[in-house]
Amino acid sequence: MNGGAKGQWSSERFAVFFTPGVHKVDMNIGFYTSVYGLGLSPKDVTINSIYVDPFQNEFGPLPNSLDVFWRSAENFITNGDTLWSAS
């Protein structure tokens, strides 16, 4: 699953909500995307893999974590790979 706007200057905005339970998704978080677990606590929602690709930018295949912002995630746990680039 690849969620979110394709460019940092896009006017698109996305929110992805996960109900309590285990969700077998592999999710690359795009620009202007927020991911939320809807449980009472983070332990109520489990996502297999969630990441922000540090090579996803508008200027070519360069490792540029300064270009991978405007994303958020909260209220869930992961049981797989998690990579979150931050500027």
NUFIBA-419883 format. One record per residue: residue number from 1; residue in one letter; x, y, z of N, C-alpha, C, O in turn. Coordinates in pm, 1 decimal, decimal comma. Example, Ala and Ser with C-alpha at 12.3 -4.5 7.8 and 13.67 -1.06 7.14 Angstrom:
2
<resi->1 | resn->A | n.xx->1319,0 | n.yy->-569,0 | n.zz->780,0 | ca.xx->1230,0 | ca.yy->-450,0 | ca.zz->780,0 | c.xx->1320,0 | c.yy->-330,0 | c.zz->780,0 | o.xx->1423,6 | o.yy->-331,9 | o.zz->846,5>
<resi->2 | resn->S | n.xx->1285,0 | n.yy->-225,0 | n.zz->708,0 | ca.xx->1367,0 | ca.yy->-106,0 | ca.zz->714,0 | c.xx->1290,0 | c.yy->3,0 | c.zz->787,0 | o.xx->1340,9 | o.yy->113,8 | o.zz->803,9>
***
This chain:
87
<resi->1 | resn->M | n.xx->85,7 | n.yy->-117,3 | n.zz->0,0 | ca.xx->0,0 | ca.yy->0,0 | ca.zz->0,0 | c.xx->89,8 | c.yy->122,8 | c.zz->0,0 | o.xx->178,5 | o.yy->135,3 | o.zz->84,4>
<resi->2 | resn->N | n.xx->67,8 | n.yy->209,9 | n.zz->-90,8 | ca.xx->144,9 | ca.yy->334,1 | ca.zz->-98,1 | c.xx->45,5 | c.yy->448,2 | c.zz->-83,0 | o.xx->-30,7 | o.yy->477,8 | o.zz->-175,1>
<resi->3 | resn->G | n.xx->46,5 | n.yy->511,6 | n.zz->32,2 | ca.xx->-54,1 | ca.yy->613,7 | ca.zz->59,2 | c.xx->2,1 | c.yy->753,8 | c.zz->50,8 | o.xx->115,6 | o.yy->778,3 | o.zz->91,5>
<resi->4 | resn->G | n.xx->-76,0 | n.yy->844,9 | n.zz->-1,3 | ca.xx->-39,3 | ca.yy->984,5 | ca.zz->6,7 | c.xx->-13,0 | c.yy->1051,5 | c.zz->-125,1 | o.xx->-1,6 | o.yy->988,5 | o.zz->-230,2>
<resi->5 | resn->A | n.xx->-3,8 | n.yy->1181,5 | n.zz->-114,9 | ca.xx->22,0 | ca.yy->1264,4 | ca.zz->-231,8 | c.xx->161,3 | c.yy->1234,7 | c.zz->-285,9 | o.xx->250,4 | o.yy->1196,0 | o.zz->-210,3>
<resi->6 | resn->K | n.xx->179,7 | n.yy->1252,1 | n.zz->-412,8 | ca.xx->305,7 | ca.yy->1219,3 | ca.zz->-477,6 | c.xx->408,7 | c.yy->1330,7 | c.zz->-470,9 | o.xx->526,1 | o.yy->1305,8 | o.zz->-498,3>
<resi->7 | resn->G | n.xx->370,7 | n.yy->1449,7 | n.zz->-436,4 | ca.xx->466,5 | ca.yy->1558,8 | ca.zz->-434,2 | c.xx->449,1 | c.yy->1647,8 | c.zz->-313,7 | o.xx->339,0 | o.yy->1661,5 | o.zz->-260,3>
<resi->8 | resn->Q | n.xx->558,2 | n.yy->1708,3 | n.zz->-271,4 | ca.xx->551,3 | ca.yy->1788,2 | ca.zz->-149,5 | c.xx->470,2 | c.yy->1916,0 | c.zz->-165,1 | o.xx->432,2 | o.yy->1976,4 | o.zz->-64,8>
<resi->9 | resn->W | n.xx->443,0 | n.yy->1958,2 | n.zz->-285,6 | ca.xx->362,9 | ca.yy->2081,0 | ca.zz->-304,6 | c.xx->221,4 | c.yy->2049,9 | c.zz->-350,9 | o.xx->150,5 | o.yy->2138,4 | o.zz->-398,7>
<resi->10 | resn->S | n.xx->180,1 | n.yy->1923,8 | n.zz->-336,7 | ca.xx->46,1 | ca.yy->1881,8 | ca.zz->-374,9 | c.xx->-58,0 | c.yy->1942,0 | c.zz->-279,9 | o.xx->-27,9 | o.yy->1970,7 | o.zz->-164,1>
<resi->11 | resn->S | n.xx->-179,4 | n.yy->1960,6 | n.zz->-329,5 | ca.xx->-289,0 | ca.yy->2007,8 | ca.zz->-244,1 | c.xx->-369,4 | c.yy->1890,8 | c.zz->-187,5 | o.xx->-466,0 | o.yy->1913,0 | o.zz->-114,6>
<resi->12 | resn->E | n.xx->-331,3 | n.yy->1765,3 | n.zz->-219,7 | ca.xx->-401,8 | ca.yy->1647,4 | ca.zz->-169,8 | c.xx->-365,5 | c.yy->1621,1 | c.zz->-24,0 | o.xx->-251,6 | o.yy->1643,6 | o.zz->16,8>
<resi->13 | resn->R | n.xx->-463,5 | n.yy->1572,9 | n.zz->55,5 | ca.xx->-442,4 | ca.yy->1536,4 | ca.zz->195,4 | c.xx->-510,2 | c.yy->1402,4 | c.zz->220,2 | o.xx->-618,8 | o.yy->1377,3 | o.zz->168,0>
<resi->14 | resn->F | n.xx->-446,4 | n.yy->1314,8 | n.zz->300,5 | ca.xx->-498,8 | ca.yy->1181,4 | ca.zz->324,9 | c.xx->-493,7 | c.yy->1147,1 | c.zz->472,7 | o.xx->-401,0 | o.yy->1187,1 | o.zz->543,1>
<resi->15 | resn->A | n.xx->-592,9 | n.yy->1073,4 | n.zz->519,5 | ca.xx->-593,0 | ca.yy->1016,3 | ca.zz->653,7 | c.xx->-634,6 | c.yy->869,9 | c.zz->639,9 | o.xx->-732,3 | o.yy->838,1 | o.zz->572,1>
<resi->16 | resn->V | n.xx->-559,1 | n.yy->781,4 | n.zz->704,9 | ca.xx->-587,0 | ca.yy->638,2 | ca.zz->701,3 | c.xx->-616,5 | c.yy->595,7 | c.zz->844,8 | o.xx->-536,3 | o.yy->620,7 | o.zz->934,7>
<resi->17 | resn->F | n.xx->-731,3 | n.yy->531,4 | n.zz->866,5 | ca.xx->-774,2 | ca.yy->490,7 | ca.zz->999,2 | c.xx->-780,3 | c.yy->338,4 | c.zz->1006,4 | o.xx->-835,4 | o.yy->273,5 | o.zz->917,4>
<resi->18 | resn->F | n.xx->-723,3 | n.yy->281,7 | n.zz->1113,0 | ca.xx->-725,4 | ca.yy->137,5 | ca.zz->1133,8 | c.xx->-807,4 | c.yy->105,2 | c.zz->1258,2 | o.xx->-782,5 | o.yy->159,6 | o.zz->1365,8>
<resi->19 | resn->T | n.xx->-905,5 | n.yy->16,4 | n.zz->1242,8 | ca.xx->-987,1 | ca.yy->-27,8 | ca.zz->1355,3 | c.xx->-905,3 | c.yy->-122,8 | c.zz->1443,0 | o.xx->-803,0 | o.yy->-173,7 | o.zz->1397,5>
<resi->20 | resn->P | n.xx->-946,7 | n.yy->-147,8 | n.zz->1565,9 | ca.xx->-873,7 | ca.yy->-240,8 | ca.zz->1651,6 | c.xx->-858,3 | c.yy->-378,4 | c.zz->1585,3 | o.xx->-950,0 | o.yy->-428,4 | o.zz->1520,1>
<resi->21 | resn->G | n.xx->-740,7 | n.yy->-437,6 | n.zz->1603,6 | ca.xx->-710,9 | ca.yy->-567,6 | ca.zz->1545,5 | c.xx->-573,2 | c.yy->-566,6 | c.zz->1483,2 | o.xx->-497,1 | o.yy->-470,9 | o.zz->1497,9>
<resi->22 | resn->V | n.xx->-541,9 | n.yy->-676,0 | n.zz->1412,5 | ca.xx->-413,7 | ca.yy->-690,4 | ca.zz->1344,2 | c.xx->-437,0 | c.yy->-667,7 | c.zz->1195,8 | o.xx->-525,0 | o.yy->-729,5 | o.zz->1136,0>
<resi->23 | resn->H | n.xx->-358,3 | n.yy->-579,2 | n.zz->1136,6 | ca.xx->-373,4 | ca.yy->-545,1 | ca.zz->995,5 | c.xx->-245,1 | c.yy->-583,6 | c.zz->920,9 | o.xx->-137,4 | o.yy->-530,3 | o.zz->947,6>
<resi->24 | resn->K | n.xx->-259,4 | n.yy->-676,1 | n.zz->828,3 | ca.xx->-143,8 | ca.yy->-725,8 | ca.zz->752,9 | c.xx->-122,9 | c.yy->-638,6 | c.zz->629,5 | o.xx->-155,7 | o.yy->-677,9 | o.zz->517,6>
<resi->25 | resn->V | n.xx->-68,3 | n.yy->-520,3 | n.zz->651,9 | ca.xx->-38,8 | ca.yy->-427,6 | ca.zz->542,8 | c.xx->108,7 | c.yy->-391,2 | c.zz->547,4 | o.xx->172,7 | o.yy->-394,9 | o.zz->652,5>
<resi->26 | resn->D | n.xx->159,6 | n.yy->-356,6 | n.zz->432,6 | ca.xx->294,7 | ca.yy->-304,2 | ca.zz->416,4 | c.xx->273,7 | c.yy->-166,1 | c.zz->356,8 | o.xx->241,8 | o.yy->-154,0 | o.zz->238,5>
<resi->27 | resn->M | n.xx->291,0 | n.yy->-61,9 | n.zz->436,9 | ca.xx->244,5 | ca.yy->70,9 | ca.zz->398,7 | c.xx->358,4 | c.yy->171,4 | c.zz->390,0 | o.xx->429,9 | o.yy->194,3 | o.zz->487,6>
<resi->28 | resn->N | n.xx->374,5 | n.yy->230,9 | n.zz->272,9 | ca.xx->469,1 | ca.yy->340,2 | ca.zz->252,0 | c.xx->389,8 | c.yy->469,8 | c.zz->264,9 | o.xx->297,2 | o.yy->494,1 | o.zz->187,5>
<resi->29 | resn->I | n.xx->425,2 | n.yy->551,7 | n.zz->361,0 | ca.xx->350,8 | ca.yy->674,1 | ca.zz->388,5 | c.xx->398,8 | c.yy->786,2 | c.zz->297,1 | o.xx->515,7 | o.yy->824,5 | o.zz->300,4>
<resi->30 | resn->G | n.xx->308,2 | n.yy->838,1 | n.zz->216,2 | ca.xx->341,3 | ca.yy->945,5 | ca.zz->124,5 | c.xx->325,4 | c.yy->1082,9 | c.zz->188,0 | o.xx->291,6 | o.yy->1094,1 | o.zz->305,8>
<resi->31 | resn->F | n.xx->349,6 | n.yy->1185,9 | n.zz->110,5 | ca.xx->334,7 | ca.yy->1323,6 | ca.zz->157,9 | c.xx->192,7 | c.yy->1349,5 | c.zz->207,7 | o.xx->97,3 | o.yy->1290,9 | o.zz->156,6>
<resi->32 | resn->Y | n.xx->178,7 | n.yy->1436,5 | n.zz->306,4 | ca.xx->49,2 | ca.yy->1481,7 | ca.zz->357,4 | c.xx->-42,8 | c.yy->1367,2 | c.zz->397,1 | o.xx->-162,4 | o.yy->1370,5 | o.zz->368,2>
<resi->33 | resn->T | n.xx->12,3 | n.yy->1266,1 | n.zz->463,2 | ca.xx->-65,6 | ca.yy->1149,6 | ca.zz->503,6 | c.xx->-54,3 | c.yy->1130,1 | c.zz->654,3 | o.xx->55,1 | o.yy->1135,7 | o.zz->710,5>
<resi->34 | resn->S | n.xx->-166,6 | n.yy->1107,5 | n.zz->718,2 | ca.xx->-171,1 | ca.yy->1075,8 | ca.zz->860,4 | c.xx->-229,7 | c.yy->937,4 | c.zz->876,8 | o.xx->-326,6 | o.yy->902,4 | o.zz->809,5>
<resi->35 | resn->V | n.xx->-171,7 | n.yy->857,7 | n.zz->965,9 | ca.xx->-217,4 | ca.yy->721,7 | ca.zz->993,4 | c.xx->-255,4 | c.yy->714,4 | c.zz->1140,4 | o.xx->-176,7 | o.yy->753,4 | o.zz->1226,6>
<resi->36 | resn->Y | n.xx->-375,3 | n.yy->664,8 | n.zz->1170,2 | ca.xx->-426,3 | ca.yy->660,1 | ca.zz->1306,2 | c.xx->-479,0 | c.yy->521,5 | c.zz->1341,0 | o.xx->-545,5 | o.yy->457,1 | o.zz->1259,9>
<resi->37 | resn->G | n.xx->-448,9 | n.yy->476,7 | n.zz->1461,4 | ca.xx->-513,3 | ca.yy->359,1 | ca.zz->1517,8 | c.xx->-633,8 | c.yy->405,5 | c.zz->1597,7 | o.xx->-624,1 | o.yy->502,7 | o.zz->1672,5>
<resi->38 | resn->L | n.xx->-747,1 | n.yy->338,0 | n.zz->1583,5 | ca.xx->-871,5 | ca.yy->380,4 | ca.zz->1647,6 | c.xx->-900,8 | c.yy->307,1 | c.zz->1777,8 | o.xx->-1013,0 | o.yy->314,4 | o.zz->1827,9>
<resi->39 | resn->G | n.xx->-803,0 | n.yy->236,8 | n.zz->1833,8 | ca.xx->-823,8 | ca.yy->167,4 | ca.zz->1960,7 | c.xx->-815,6 | c.yy->263,2 | c.zz->2078,2 | o.xx->-777,7 | o.yy->379,4 | o.zz->2063,6>
<resi->40 | resn->L | n.xx->-852,1 | n.yy->211,6 | n.zz->2195,6 | ca.xx->-841,6 | ca.yy->291,9 | ca.zz->2316,8 | c.xx->-695,8 | c.yy->313,1 | c.zz->2357,8 | o.xx->-662,6 | o.yy->413,1 | o.zz->2421,5>
<resi->41 | resn->S | n.xx->-608,7 | n.yy->218,4 | n.zz->2320,8 | ca.xx->-465,6 | ca.yy->232,3 | ca.zz->2347,3 | c.xx->-389,7 | c.yy->182,8 | c.zz->2224,4 | o.xx->-447,4 | o.yy->113,6 | o.zz->2140,5>
<resi->42 | resn->P | n.xx->-262,4 | n.yy->216,6 | n.zz->2212,4 | ca.xx->-185,3 | ca.yy->171,0 | ca.zz->2096,3 | c.xx->-181,7 | c.yy->18,4 | c.zz->2082,9 | o.xx->-170,7 | o.yy->-32,5 | o.zz->1971,3>
<resi->43 | resn->K | n.xx->-190,9 | n.yy->-55,6 | n.zz->2194,1 | ca.xx->-188,1 | ca.yy->-202,0 | ca.zz->2188,7 | c.xx->-310,2 | c.yy->-261,2 | c.zz->2119,5 | o.xx->-309,5 | o.yy->-379,2 | o.zz->2084,3>
<resi->44 | resn->D | n.xx->-413,4 | n.yy->-183,1 | n.zz->2099,5 | ca.xx->-535,8 | ca.yy->-233,2 | ca.zz->2036,8 | c.xx->-525,6 | c.yy->-246,4 | c.zz->1885,2 | o.xx->-605,1 | o.yy->-318,2 | o.zz->1824,4>
<resi->45 | resn->V | n.xx->-429,7 | n.yy->-178,8 | n.zz->1823,3 | ca.xx->-414,8 | ca.yy->-179,3 | ca.zz->1677,4 | c.xx->-270,7 | c.yy->-218,3 | c.zz->1643,4 | o.xx->-175,8 | o.yy->-156,1 | o.zz->1691,1>
<resi->46 | resn->T | n.xx->-255,6 | n.yy->-321,9 | n.zz->1560,3 | ca.xx->-122,7 | ca.yy->-367,1 | ca.zz->1517,6 | c.xx->-115,8 | c.yy->-360,6 | c.zz->1365,7 | o.xx->-205,4 | o.yy->-408,9 | o.zz->1296,5>
<resi->47 | resn->I | n.xx->-9,3 | n.yy->-300,8 | n.zz->1314,7 | ca.xx->15,8 | ca.yy->-291,8 | ca.zz->1170,8 | c.xx->146,4 | c.yy->-364,6 | c.zz->1142,8 | o.xx->244,2 | o.yy->-345,9 | o.zz->1215,3>
<resi->48 | resn->N | n.xx->149,5 | n.yy->-448,0 | n.zz->1038,1 | ca.xx->269,4 | ca.yy->-526,7 | ca.zz->1008,4 | c.xx->390,2 | c.yy->-440,8 | c.zz->976,8 | o.xx->495,4 | o.yy->-458,5 | o.zz->1038,3>
<resi->49 | resn->S | n.xx->378,5 | n.yy->-350,2 | n.zz->884,8 | ca.xx->495,1 | ca.yy->-273,7 | ca.zz->839,9 | c.xx->450,5 | c.yy->-135,8 | c.zz->795,3 | o.xx->355,6 | o.yy->-121,5 | o.zz->718,3>
<resi->50 | resn->I | n.xx->519,8 | n.yy->-35,1 | n.zz->844,4 | ca.xx->489,7 | ca.yy->102,2 | ca.zz->805,7 | c.xx->622,0 | c.yy->175,4 | c.zz->790,2 | o.xx->711,7 | o.yy->159,7 | o.zz->873,0>
<resi->51 | resn->Y | n.xx->634,8 | n.yy->254,2 | n.zz->686,2 | ca.xx->762,4 | ca.yy->321,6 | ca.zz->664,7 | c.xx->745,9 | c.yy->447,0 | c.zz->580,1 | o.xx->647,7 | o.yy->464,4 | o.zz->507,8>
<resi->52 | resn->V | n.xx->844,4 | n.yy->532,0 | n.zz->591,9 | ca.xx->859,8 | ca.yy->647,6 | ca.zz->505,2 | c.xx->989,2 | c.yy->623,8 | c.zz->428,4 | o.xx->1097,2 | o.yy->619,2 | o.zz->487,3>
<resi->53 | resn->D | n.xx->978,2 | n.yy->609,2 | n.zz->300,5 | ca.xx->1094,3 | ca.yy->578,2 | ca.zz->216,5 | c.xx->1185,6 | c.yy->699,8 | c.zz->206,4 | o.xx->1143,9 | o.yy->801,9 | o.zz->151,8>
<resi->54 | resn->P | n.xx->1310,4 | n.yy->692,6 | n.zz->257,8 | ca.xx->1399,4 | ca.yy->808,5 | ca.zz->250,5 | c.xx->1444,0 | c.yy->840,1 | c.zz->108,0 | o.xx->1500,4 | o.yy->946,6 | o.zz->82,8>
<resi->55 | resn->F | n.xx->1419,0 | n.yy->747,8 | n.zz->14,7 | ca.xx->1455,2 | ca.yy->772,0 | ca.zz->-124,7 | c.xx->1339,7 | c.yy->827,9 | c.zz->-205,8 | o.xx->1356,4 | o.yy->857,3 | o.zz->-324,2>
<resi->56 | resn->Q | n.xx->1222,5 | n.yy->843,3 | n.zz->-144,5 | ca.xx->1105,6 | ca.yy->898,1 | ca.zz->-213,6 | c.xx->1112,2 | c.yy->1049,7 | c.zz->-206,4 | o.xx->1079,4 | o.yy->1109,6 | o.zz->-104,0>
<resi->57 | resn->N | n.xx->1153,6 | n.yy->1109,5 | n.zz->-313,3 | ca.xx->1154,4 | ca.yy->1255,3 | ca.zz->-319,6 | c.xx->1135,1 | c.yy->1298,9 | c.zz->-463,8 | o.xx->1140,6 | o.yy->1217,0 | o.zz->-555,6>
<resi->58 | resn->E | n.xx->1113,0 | n.yy->1424,0 | n.zz->-482,9 | ca.xx->1083,0 | ca.yy->1474,9 | ca.zz->-617,1 | c.xx->1205,9 | c.yy->1499,3 | c.zz->-701,9 | o.xx->1194,2 | o.yy->1532,7 | o.zz->-819,8>
<resi->59 | resn->F | n.xx->1323,4 | n.yy->1483,0 | n.zz->-643,7 | ca.xx->1444,6 | ca.yy->1523,3 | ca.zz->-712,2 | c.xx->1531,4 | c.yy->1406,3 | c.zz->-753,4 | o.xx->1651,6 | o.yy->1422,9 | o.zz->-774,3>
<resi->60 | resn->G | n.xx->1472,4 | n.yy->1287,5 | n.zz->-765,6 | ca.xx->1546,7 | ca.yy->1171,5 | ca.zz->-809,7 | c.xx->1575,8 | c.yy->1075,6 | c.zz->-695,1 | o.xx->1536,4 | o.yy->1100,5 | o.zz->-581,2>
<resi->61 | resn->P | n.xx->1644,3 | n.yy->966,4 | n.zz->-725,4 | ca.xx->1668,3 | ca.yy->861,4 | ca.zz->-625,5 | c.xx->1784,8 | c.yy->894,1 | c.zz->-531,6 | o.xx->1883,2 | o.yy->820,5 | o.zz->-526,0>
<resi->62 | resn->L | n.xx->1773,0 | n.yy->1002,7 | n.zz->-459,4 | ca.xx->1877,4 | ca.yy->1041,7 | ca.zz->-365,4 | c.xx->1829,7 | c.yy->1018,8 | c.zz->-222,8 | o.xx->1713,4 | o.yy->1045,2 | o.zz->-192,4>
<resi->63 | resn->P | n.xx->1916,8 | n.yy->970,3 | n.zz->-134,5 | ca.xx->1874,9 | ca.yy->956,7 | ca.zz->5,3 | c.xx->1864,0 | c.yy->1095,1 | c.zz->68,8 | o.xx->1965,0 | o.yy->1156,3 | o.zz->103,6>
<resi->64 | resn->N | n.xx->1742,8 | n.yy->1143,1 | n.zz->83,4 | ca.xx->1722,6 | ca.yy->1279,4 | ca.zz->128,6 | c.xx->1608,4 | c.yy->1283,7 | c.zz->229,6 | o.xx->1493,7 | o.yy->1308,9 | o.zz->192,6>
<resi->65 | resn->S | n.xx->1638,9 | n.yy->1259,3 | n.zz->355,9 | ca.xx->1534,8 | ca.yy->1261,4 | ca.zz->458,3 | c.xx->1479,7 | c.yy->1400,4 | c.zz->482,3 | o.xx->1376,3 | o.yy->1414,4 | o.zz->547,7>
<resi->66 | resn->L | n.xx->1544,5 | n.yy->1502,4 | n.zz->432,4 | ca.xx->1492,0 | ca.yy->1637,7 | ca.zz->447,8 | c.xx->1371,0 | c.yy->1661,3 | c.zz->359,5 | o.xx->1300,5 | o.yy->1760,8 | o.zz->376,4>
<resi->67 | resn->D | n.xx->1345,7 | n.yy->1571,0 | n.zz->265,1 | ca.xx->1236,0 | ca.yy->1585,7 | ca.zz->171,2 | c.xx->1120,7 | c.yy->1489,4 | c.zz->201,7 | o.xx->1032,0 | o.yy->1471,5 | o.zz->118,2>
<resi->68 | resn->V | n.xx->1120,8 | n.yy->1427,7 | n.zz->319,2 | ca.xx->1018,0 | ca.yy->1328,5 | ca.zz->349,6 | c.xx->941,1 | c.yy->1366,4 | c.zz->476,2 | o.xx->930,9 | o.yy->1286,7 | o.zz->569,4>
<resi->69 | resn->F | n.xx->887,9 | n.yy->1486,7 | n.zz->479,1 | ca.xx->813,6 | ca.yy->1530,7 | ca.zz->596,5 | c.xx->666,7 | c.yy->1551,2 | c.zz->561,2 | o.xx->622,5 | o.yy->1508,9 | o.zz->454,4>
<resi->70 | resn->W | n.xx->591,2 | n.yy->1614,9 | n.zz->648,5 | ca.xx->446,5 | ca.yy->1633,6 | ca.zz->633,7 | c.xx->371,8 | c.yy->1501,1 | c.zz->640,7 | o.xx->283,3 | o.yy->1474,6 | o.zz->559,3>
<resi->71 | resn->R | n.xx->408,0 | n.yy->1417,4 | n.zz->739,0 | ca.xx->342,9 | ca.yy->1289,0 | ca.zz->761,5 | c.xx->329,6 | c.yy->1268,0 | c.zz->910,9 | o.xx->408,9 | o.yy->1321,4 | o.zz->988,4>
<resi->72 | resn->S | n.xx->230,0 | n.yy->1190,8 | n.zz->952,5 | ca.xx->216,5 | ca.yy->1161,7 | ca.zz->1094,7 | c.xx->157,3 | c.yy->1022,7 | c.zz->1114,5 | o.xx->89,9 | o.yy->969,1 | o.zz->1026,6>
<resi->73 | resn->A | n.xx->183,9 | n.yy->965,1 | n.zz->1232,5 | ca.xx->129,7 | ca.yy->834,1 | ca.zz->1268,8 | c.xx->112,9 | c.yy->830,6 | c.zz->1420,0 | o.xx->198,7 | o.yy->879,1 | o.zz->1493,8>
<resi->74 | resn->E | n.xx->1,1 | n.yy->772,6 | n.zz->1466,2 | ca.xx->-18,9 | ca.yy->765,6 | ca.zz->1610,7 | c.xx->-118,6 | c.yy->657,9 | c.zz->1650,7 | o.xx->-206,9 | o.yy->619,3 | o.zz->1574,0>
<resi->75 | resn->N | n.xx->-101,1 | n.yy->611,4 | n.zz->1772,8 | ca.xx->-192,7 | ca.yy->521,6 | ca.zz->1842,5 | c.xx->-200,1 | c.yy->380,8 | c.zz->1783,0 | o.xx->-309,5 | o.yy->326,9 | o.zz->1766,7>
<resi->76 | resn->F | n.xx->-84,9 | n.yy->320,3 | n.zz->1750,3 | ca.xx->-79,6 | ca.yy->180,7 | ca.zz->1708,1 | c.xx->61,3 | c.yy->128,2 | c.zz->1733,8 | o.xx->153,7 | o.yy->204,8 | o.zz->1760,9>
<resi->77 | resn->I | n.xx->75,9 | n.yy->-3,9 | n.zz->1724,7 | ca.xx->208,2 | ca.yy->-65,7 | ca.zz->1733,2 | c.xx->234,0 | c.yy->-141,4 | c.zz->1603,6 | o.xx->141,4 | o.yy->-170,3 | o.zz->1527,9>
<resi->78 | resn->T | n.xx->360,9 | n.yy->-173,1 | n.zz->1578,8 | ca.xx->396,2 | ca.yy->-253,9 | ca.zz->1461,7 | c.xx->461,1 | c.yy->-382,8 | c.zz->1509,8 | o.xx->524,2 | o.yy->-386,9 | o.zz->1615,5>
<resi->79 | resn->N | n.xx->444,4 | n.yy->-487,4 | n.zz->1430,7 | ca.xx->509,9 | ca.yy->-613,5 | ca.zz->1461,4 | c.xx->603,8 | c.yy->-654,6 | c.zz->1349,0 | o.xx->641,4 | o.yy->-771,3 | o.zz->1338,0>
<resi->80 | resn->G | n.xx->640,5 | n.yy->-560,5 | n.zz->1267,8 | ca.xx->730,8 | ca.yy->-585,4 | ca.zz->1156,0 | c.xx->827,6 | c.yy->-471,3 | c.zz->1143,1 | o.xx->866,2 | o.yy->-409,1 | o.zz->1242,1>
<resi->81 | resn->D | n.xx->866,7 | n.yy->-444,3 | n.zz->1020,9 | ca.xx->963,3 | ca.yy->-337,8 | ca.zz->995,4 | c.xx->897,5 | c.yy->-201,2 | c.zz->1007,8 | o.xx->785,6 | o.yy->-179,6 | o.zz->961,5>
<resi->82 | resn->T | n.xx->970,5 | n.yy->-108,8 | n.zz->1072,0 | ca.xx->926,0 | ca.yy->28,6 | ca.zz->1083,3 | c.xx->1044,5 | c.yy->117,2 | c.zz->1050,9 | o.xx->1150,9 | o.yy->104,7 | o.zz->1111,6>
<resi->83 | resn->L | n.xx->1026,2 | n.yy->206,1 | n.zz->955,8 | ca.xx->1130,2 | ca.yy->303,7 | ca.zz->919,9 | c.xx->1060,7 | c.yy->437,2 | c.zz->904,8 | o.xx->969,4 | o.yy->452,5 | o.zz->823,7>
<resi->84 | resn->W | n.xx->1104,7 | n.yy->533,2 | n.zz->983,6 | ca.xx->1041,4 | ca.yy->664,4 | ca.zz->976,6 | c.xx->1151,6 | c.yy->768,5 | c.zz->963,3 | o.xx->1222,1 | o.yy->797,3 | o.zz->1060,0>
<resi->85 | resn->S | n.xx->1166,4 | n.yy->823,9 | n.zz->845,8 | ca.xx->1265,1 | ca.yy->929,2 | ca.zz->823,2 | c.xx->1207,5 | c.yy->1060,5 | c.zz->871,3 | o.xx->1089,8 | o.yy->1089,1 | o.zz->849,7>
<resi->86 | resn->A | n.xx->1287,5 | n.yy->1137,6 | n.zz->934,3 | ca.xx->1242,5 | ca.yy->1267,9 | ca.zz->984,0 | c.xx->1345,0 | c.yy->1373,3 | c.zz->951,5 | o.xx->1465,1 | o.yy->1346,3 | o.zz->948,7>
<resi->87 | resn->S | n.xx->1297,4 | n.yy->1493,0 | n.zz->926,9 | ca.xx->1390,7 | ca.yy->1601,0 | ca.zz->898,6 | c.xx->1412,0 | c.yy->1684,5 | c.zz->1021,7 | o.xx->1487,9 | o.yy->1781,3 | o.zz->1018,3>
***
